[in-house]
Amino acid sequence: MFHLRTILLGASTAALMAGTAMAKDDLTLAMQLEPPHLDPTSAAAGAIDSVLYSNVFEGLTRFMGDGSVVPGLAESWEISDDGLTYTFKLRSGVTFHDGTTMDAEDVKFSLDRINAEDSANAQKALYSAISSVTVIDPMTVEITLSEPNGNMLFNLAWGDAVIVAPESIENIKQQPIGTGAFKFDSWSQGDKIEISRNPDYWGTPAVLSKATFKFISDPTAAFAAMMAEDVDVFSGFPAPENLPQFEADPRFQVLIGSTEGETILSTNNKMPPFDNVKVRAAVAHAIDRQAVVDGAMFGYGTPIGTHFAPHNPAYVDHTGMSNYDPERAKALLAEAGFPDGFETTLHLPPPSYARRGGEIIAAQLAAVGIKAEISNVEWAQWLETVFKGKNFGLTIVSHTEPMDIGIYANPDYYFQYDNPAFQELMTKLNSTTDPDMRTAMLGEAQTIISNDYVNGYLFQLAALSVAKAGIQGLWANAPTQANDLTAVSWAE
């Protein structure tokens, strides 16, 4: 009897201990791409924001999961009647993770650094209207624009405009120090990044005590890690063919949302023969978008005919402009002086949409006489060769920044499209605040780049994530590239 009672007591203690263990407060999140470094203000790689946006770094404004822009480190602001002066009131009591105070001087430093001559900021053009940043007092900063910009609060929410400190800028790429609800702990390159709860956070503290970002690029390994429950969440799950299996398994939840990711067959508009609009049109008509969506993404994704998100109210459907028509593609090639086609390169970075989609597109191009030599490249190599070096014919990439059609106004951008009429339209758009006029201009912009066949517009990337059933607070949609863990927790 005594022995039995001991066993029962032992069992109930074990149950109690199990109950305690169930109240998990750490999380392991896997993603395909590893950041090249950890400074969101000096690189185009969305993987940096995927780890650090909102978690470690914060801006004056920020995106919420529904795409809305809300106050961040600025608690309020006033805009002058002429739209040229923004006065931001900063939150008091905010400190960086190294204990230093965040104030107006840091805001000035961060914004001036974006527009500095030696700036490596990938979205510098978004902030070019900022002519001066003035510290009024430690908690007040005034931004003066050279022309009105109806998108400024939206632009300041991007990861490219997070507030950094001069004291920690030298080592930011390896040792990021921000103001967020989590602080950076360590980075084991090739494997993981670890962050932990910031005990001195100015806002609502994070529920999780720590989080680990694991990097698993291979779709088969991603499936295995999730099924074995080695990871708790896989953000941007790279094997969509496995999603039905997860949906049928009560251990998991599948989150399917929208992203801002226009997935495109980027074309080097300055490199012959792609400097000929007929050749670019031929490429567009050679592609069966739906076959790419079905074959590479197992049906997840919305076909697009221009660089704009279909869920945006200003979207115009231009898919008919570049409908699948291989005979027309051949005729256009002949007109352009390439009756027998030509050879080019197709650089494919690691994401499944690129590697899998690239195989399908290469076969479609071959059918009209365009022989695309596939080159599988790692992310760092893609950024160096394609994005910076502009040494490519074709490439596939998803542009995950929100409402980024303005990149087509930058002739130095990697696809090198130079159209003064488009540039003028974007300048006009930036200085327009009337919503109806802006919608009309955005429609016009979409039409211009569709008519010019600047790139092969494929599909809007779906946000596909798999998580354990007990996790709550994850973003389903991706209004910017981020895994915001600040409100994530395990259900009790």
N, C-alpha and C positions, 0 to 999 in steps of 0.2 A: 504494500500500500504506500509506504513511504517512498519507495523507488519510483512508483508510478507518478506520485505527486511531484516528485523532483522532475520527472520527464515532462509533465504537463507545465510546470513552472518554467522549465527550460524552453519549452515550445512557445509559451506566451511571451517570454523574453525575446526569443528569436523573432516572433511576429512583430513585437514592439520595435525591435531594432530594424526589421525590414521596413516597417512603417516610416521610421526616421529616414532610412536610406531612400525611400520613395520620394521624399521632399527634395528633389534634385534642384540644385541651383547653379549647375554648370552646364555647358552646351558645347558640342562639337559640330561645327558646320563645315561641310565640304563644298568646294567649288572647283571648276576645271582649270581656271587660269591663275597663275601666281603673279603677284605684282612684280614689275621689274625693280621698283624701289618704293619708298613709302611717303613720297611727297606729292599729294594730289594737285599741287599748284604748279608743277613743272613737268607734266607728262600727259600724253593722250590716253594712256592705258586705263580703261574703265575698271580693271581689277583692283587698282589702288582704292578707288571709291567703294568698291564692293566690300572691302575690309574696314576702311577707316571713316567713311562718310557718316556723320552724326554720332557714331560710336566714339571716335577719338577726336575728330576735328569738327568744328561748327563754324558757320558763317553768320553774317548779320541777319539773314533770313534763311529759311530751310524748307525743303519739300516734306510733305507728309505722304503717307502711303497712297492717298487718293489723288495725289498730284497737286494739291493746294499748296500755296506758299504762305507760311506763317512766320511770326517773329522768331528769331533765333537769339543771337547775342545782343541784338538790338531789341529793346522791349517795345519801342514805338518809333515813329518817324513822321516828319512833316515834309510835304513837297510844295515848293513855291508855285504860284499860279502859272508862271511861264514854263514850269516843268524842268528848270535848269538847276535848282538847288534842293538837295535832299538833306535834311537835318535828322540824324539818328541819335536817339537817347539810348545809351547802353545800359545793360543790366549791371547793378552794383554787386560787389562781392564775388565776382567771377575770378577764379585763379586758373593758371595753366597747371598741368600735372607736376611741374617742377616747383610749384609753390609761388611762382611770381604772379603778380596781379595782371589781369587783362584789362586794358583801358584804351582810350582813344588813340594813344601813340601806337599801339599795336595794330589798330585798324588802319591807321595812316600808313604804317610800315608795309602791311600786307597788300593794300591796294596800290600803293606806289610801286611796289615790287613787281606787280602784274604788268604795269606799263613801262617798266624800266627798259632801256635799250637792250640790255643783255638778258631780258626775261625769256625763260623757257616755257612760259605758260601756254598750254595748247589752245586755249580759248581767248587769247589776248584780244582778239577782235571784238569780243562781247563787251569789253570794258574800255574800248578806245575813246569813247565819248567822255570819259572822266578826265577833266582838265586839271582839277586840283582837289586835294583832300586836306581839310583844315581841322586842326584840333581846337575846339572852342573851349572845352575844359576836360578834365579826365574822363567824364562820362558822356560827353557830347562831341560828335564829329559831323562835319559838314562836307558833303560831296558836291562839287560843282561840275556840271556837264557843259560841253561845248555846244551841244544841241540836245533837244529833248529826246528821251529814250523811253518809250512806253514799256520796255521789257526789263528795265533796270532792277526792280525788286526780284524778278524771276531770275535774272542773270546772277544776282548776288547770292542766290540759293544754291548755285552749282558748286560742286566740290572744288572747282578751280579758284573759288573766291573765299575759301575758308580762312579764318584769322589765325595767323602764326606769329611767333614772337621773335624779335631780332636775336634774343639771347640763345635760342635753341636752333636757329636756322641752319647753322653750319653742318649739323649732323642729322638734319630732318629726314634725309633719305633712308637712314638706317635706324634712327631713334626719334620717331615722330612724337612731338609733345604738343598736345592740344588742350581743349577745355572741356571735352565731352564726358559723358557718363561712364566711359571706360578709359583706362590708361593702357598704353602699350607696354607689354612685358618683354617679349622676346620674339625673335624670328629665326627659325632653323631653316635656312634656305633650301628649297627643293622639297620641303615637308610641311611646315606649319608656322602660323603666327599666333601668339597667345596674348590676350588682353584680359584685364581684370577690373572689377568695379572701382570707380573713383570715389573714395569715401568723402571727398570734399566737393562733390558736384553741386553746382549752384541750383539745379532744377530738381525734378523728380528723380530720385536715385534709381539706378538700374536694379531689377529684381535678381538677375543672374550675378553670381559672385565672380565668375570668370567664363571666358569663351575661347575656344580654339578654332581657328580657320585652317582646315586641312586642304591640301592641293592634290587633286586626283584627276589627271587629264584623260585617262583612258576610259571610254564608256563601259567596257566590260568590268574593269576594276571598280568603277563607280557603282554599278549594279551589285557587285559582290559585297562591297563595303556597306551598302545600305541594307541588303538582305541579312547580313551577319550582325546588323545593328552596331557596327563599329563606329558609325557616325550617326548623329541625331537628325541632321538636316542635310539635304543636298540641294543647294541653290543653283538653278540653271541646270537641271538634271540632263546629262548629255545623251541618254539612251531612251528617247521617247517611246520606242517600241516596247519597253518594259513597263510603261505606266499602267496599263490595264492590270498587270500582275500586282502592283502596289495598291491599286484601287480596290482590288478584291481581298486584300490582306488587312484584317482589323488592326494590325500593329501599326499601320501607317495611314497618313493622310496625303493626298495629292493636291497641290495648289496649282491651278491653271489660271493665269491672269494675262494681262497685256503688258508689253514693254514699250519703251520709246525707241526700240531697236529696228531701224530700217536696215534690212539685210540686203546688200547690194553687190552686184558684180562691178566693182570699181574699175574704172577704165582710165588709163593714162592719156588724157586728152591732148597732150603735147607730143606724144610719141607716134610717129608714123607707123601704121596707117590709121591709128585712132584719132589723128587730127582731122580726119575726114568724117563729116557727119553721116555720110551714107554708110560708111563702114560701121560706125557706132549703131546706126539704125539696123543694119544687117545683123549685128550681134544680138540686139534686143529682140528682133523677130525670130531668131534661131532658138530662143529659149522658151521652153514650156514650163512656165512658173509652177503650175499645179503639180507637174511631175516632180519638180524639185521639192516642193512642200511635202508631197506624199512620200517620196523616196528618201529624203534626208530627215524629215521631221515627222513622218508618219501621220501627216494630215494636220499637225499643229502649226498654225501660221496663216496669216491673211495676205493674199497676193496684193502687191502695190504696183502702181505705174509711175510713181514719182517719189520724191524724198519727203514723205510726210506720213504721220501716224493716222490710220483709218479711224481711230476712236476720237480724234480731235475734231471738234465741230467745224473747223475751217477746211477739212480734208476734201479734195476733189478727186474723184475716181478717174484716173487716166490709164487704167490697165488696157483699154481698147486701143490706145495709141501704139502699144508695142505688143500686140497680140501674137500668139505663136503662129508663124507663117513661114516655114522653111523655104518655100518656093520664092517668096518675096525677098527673103534674106539672100538667096542665091542671085536673084536679079539685081539687088542693090549692090552686091559685091562686084558683079560684072560691070555695072554702071560706074563704079568707083575705080575700075581698072584692075580688078582681082578676080577674073572669071574662074581661075583655078584655086581661089582662096589664098591663104598665107599662113605663116607660122608665127606663134607668139608664146608668151609665158603666162602661166597661171599660178600665182603664189597663194598657198593655202595655209593660214594659221591653224592652231590646234582645235578650236571649237568644232563640234560635230557638224553644225550647219555648214561650215566651210569645207571640211575634209570630205564629208559625204556629198554635200551639194556640189562640190567641185568636180567629183567623178562624173556625176550626172550631166553637169553643164559641159564638161569637156567632150562627152559623147555627143551631146546635142550640137555643139559647135562643129565637131568633126563631120557631122552629117551634112553640113552646108559648105565644107571645104576649109574651115578654120582649124588648124592643128594647134591646140594649146598644150604646151609641155608643162605638166604639173610639177610644182616644186613645193613639197611640204616643209614649212618653216616653223620654228618655235616662235613664241610671241616676241621675245626680245629681238630676234632676227628680223621679224616682220616690221617691228617699229623702226629698226635701223635701215633696212634695205628699201622697204616700200614706203613707209610713212615719212621718214626723214630723207632717205636717199632718192626717192621717186624713181627707183630703178626696177620697173616692172611694166608688163603690158596690161595684164588683168589680175585682179585679186578678189577674194570674197571676204567681206567683213560686215559686221553688224554695227551700225552707228547708234549707240545706246543713249546719247545725250538727248535731253528733251528739246523738242522744237528747234532743231539745229539746221534748218534750211539755209541759214545765213552763211554756212561754210562755203556755199557755192559762190559767194561774193569775194572770196579770197583766192586770187589767181595763184598764190604760192602754196595753197593747200595741196595735198599729195596727188589728187587727180587732175590738178592744173587746168581747171576750167576758167577761161578768161572772157567774160561777157560784160562790157561796160553798162549795157542796158539793165542787166540783172543787178549789178553793183549799185546803180542809181536807185533802182526799186527798193533794195534793202536799206539804203540810206534814208529813203523816204519813209519806209516802214518803221524804222527805229525812231523817227521823230514824230510818229503819229500815235495818238492815244485813243482816238475814236474807234470803238470796237468794230463797228460795221465797215469802216474804211480799212481797218487792219485785216479783217476777214477777206475783203475784196483783193487787197494787195497780196495776201498769202496765196489766194487762189491763182492770181496772175503769176506769181513766182513758181508755183507748182507746174503751171502750164509751160512756162519758158523752158525749164530744165527737162521736162518731158519731151517737148518739141525738139530740143537739142540733143536728146538721147545721151546726156552727159555720162550716165552710168546705166548698167542693166539693173532695173529695179525689180527685185525678186519678191520679198515678202516681209511683213512685219513679224518680228520674232515674238513667239509666245513666251510668257514667263512660266516655266515648268519647274516646280520644286517638289521634292518628296520629303516628308518629315515624319517623325514618330507621332503617334496619335495624341500624346498628351501635351504637345507644345502649342502654346497660343501666343498671338501677338505678332506673328510673322507677316510681312507684306505679301499679299497675293500678286498685286500689280507691281511694276517697276517704273515709277514715274521718273526715276533717275537710277543709275546703276548703284545700288546700295543693298546691303544686308543690315538694315537698321535693327539692332538688338536691344535698343534702349527700353522697349516696352514688352520684350519677350519673356515668357515665363513657362513653367511646367504647371499643368492643372493639378490641383491638390488631390 
